[in-house]
């Protein structure tokens, strides 16, 4: 089974590619084109995006495919991202320039290893303030908060649980809403 197509290029070459709705990312100078996501991935992604956008109306929410230009060799496309109101100047015509305040990745068989390793360290290195990994198969959300330049896991919350985010004050995030 082919899990993705890979090609090496720079950010300039990557951004010169034709516009597409296919998910493709530039990670450490290598282009990854993933196969179409599973329906469970899309369901959880849609639920999470709608729920979060309804619950937290300040700032700006984006869903894939939206590229995040981090540097000359890294333009990931997170499943969901959020920019605080004072960071909406990062919105450019073709991508978000610089680290979003929050990135949410929905784990899937073909991307989980990358989301947990290379993208985890990439987001950490570039100053993403919070990183949530959502597992559709096991129905949990793993939450990381950037402290002193390093991601610190603040919790793993199953479908029956909830959590608060340092970004949204006392707003309670109900994990079940992601898996409805």
SULJO-V822604 format. One line per field, one symbol per residue. ss: DSSP state (A for helix, B for strand, O for the rest). phi: phi as a letter, one per 20 degrees, with the letter a starting at -180 (. if undefined). burial: b if it has 24 or more other C-alpha atoms within 12 Angstrom, else e. A space follows every 50 residues. Layout:
ss: ???
phi: ???
burial: ???
//
This chain:
ss: OOOBBBBBOOAAAAAOOOOOOOOBBBBOOBBBBBOOOOAAAAAAAAAAAA AAAAAOOOOBBBBOOOBBBBBOOBBBOOOBBBBOAAAAAABOOOBBBOOO OBBBBBBOOOOAAAAAOAAAAAAAAOOOOBBBBBBOOOOBBBBBBBBOOB BBBBBBBBOOOBBBOOOOOOOBBBAAAAAO
phi: .eeadcbeaefffffefffbeffbcdclndeddefgffffffffffffff fffffdeemcdccgecfcfeafcccfcffbbcdfgedffffdgdaednff fcccdefbgecgfffedffgfffffenffccddddffdlbcddcdfclmc fdfercdegedbbddffdmefeeefgffdf
burial: eeeeeeeeeebeebbeeeeeeebbbbbbebbbbbeebeebbbebbbbbbe bbeeebeebbbbbbbbbbbbbebbbbbbbbbbbbeeeeebbeeebbbbbb bbbbbbbbeebeebbbeebbbbbbebbbbbbbbbbbeebbbbbbbbeeee beeeeebbbeeebebebbeeeebbbbbbbe
//
